[in-house]
Amino acid sequence: MEVIEVNGRDFRTHQKTYLDLSDKGTQVVIRRGINKRYIITPINPVEDYDRYLTPEMRSRINQSLKQAAEGKVTKPMNKEELLAFLDTL
């Protein structure tokens, strides 16, 4: 597997290029600061999410989707309502 290491600025400038390379199997490592590194990993929505989500997380997502389908959602109509809602969290 080919590995490419880039700094954050180069990644931001050429983001599409590096994401395309990652899609093709190249391991893209983003260097940030002196000792920080991040790896870009493409995720297949159907197959790979199970690798990253715990059963509890999956259950909470499904519960939220069910609530949304039932219309049990909060819909702030303006900035003040949104901020008031966020303050309750």
C-alpha positions in Angstrom: 0.0 0.0 0.0 1.3 3.4 -0.9 1.5 6.0 1.9 1.5 9.7 1.4 2.2 12.2 4.2 1.1 15.8 3.8 0.8 18.8 6.1 -2.6 20.3 7.0 -2.2 23.3 4.7 -1.4 21.1 1.7 -4.3 18.8 2.5 -6.8 21.7 2.7 -5.5 23.1 -0.6 -5.7 19.8 -2.4 -8.4 18.0 -0.4 -10.2 16.5 -3.4 -6.9 15.0 -4.7 -6.0 13.4 -1.4 -9.5 12.0 -0.8 -9.6 10.6 -4.4 -6.2 8.9 -3.6 -7.6 7.5 -0.4 -10.6 6.1 -2.3 -8.1 4.3 -4.6 -6.3 2.6 -1.7 -3.5 5.1 -0.9 -3.0 5.7 2.8 -3.1 9.5 3.3 -1.5 10.7 6.5 -2.0 14.3 7.5 0.7 15.8 9.7 -0.4 18.5 12.2 2.1 20.2 14.4 5.1 18.3 15.7 3.8 15.0 16.9 0.2 14.8 15.5 -0.8 12.5 12.6 -4.2 11.6 11.2 -5.1 8.9 8.7 -7.8 9.5 6.1 -10.0 6.3 5.8 -12.9 6.0 3.4 -16.0 4.4 5.0 -18.5 2.4 3.0 -21.8 3.4 4.6 -23.4 0.0 4.7 -20.4 -2.3 5.5 -18.0 -0.2 7.6 -20.2 1.7 10.0 -20.6 -1.4 12.1 -16.8 -1.3 12.6 -17.0 2.2 14.1 -20.4 2.1 16.0 -20.9 0.3 19.2 -24.2 -1.5 19.7 -25.3 1.3 22.1 -24.5 3.9 19.5 -26.4 2.0 16.8 -29.4 1.6 19.1 -29.4 5.4 19.9 -29.2 6.2 16.2 -32.1 3.9 15.4 -34.2 5.4 18.3 -33.5 8.9 16.9 -34.5 7.9 13.4 -37.8 6.4 14.7 -38.5 9.6 16.7 -37.9 11.7 13.6 -40.2 9.5 11.5 -42.9 10.0 14.2 -42.4 13.7 14.1 -41.0 13.9 17.6 -38.4 16.5 16.8 -37.5 20.0 17.9 -37.7 22.6 15.2 -36.3 25.9 16.3 -37.8 28.7 14.1 -35.2 31.4 14.8 -31.8 32.0 16.4 -33.2 32.6 19.9 -35.2 29.4 19.9 -32.1 27.5 18.7 -29.9 29.0 21.4 -32.5 28.3 24.1 -32.7 24.6 22.9 -28.9 24.3 22.9 -28.8 25.7 26.5 -31.0 22.8 27.6 -28.6 20.1 26.4 
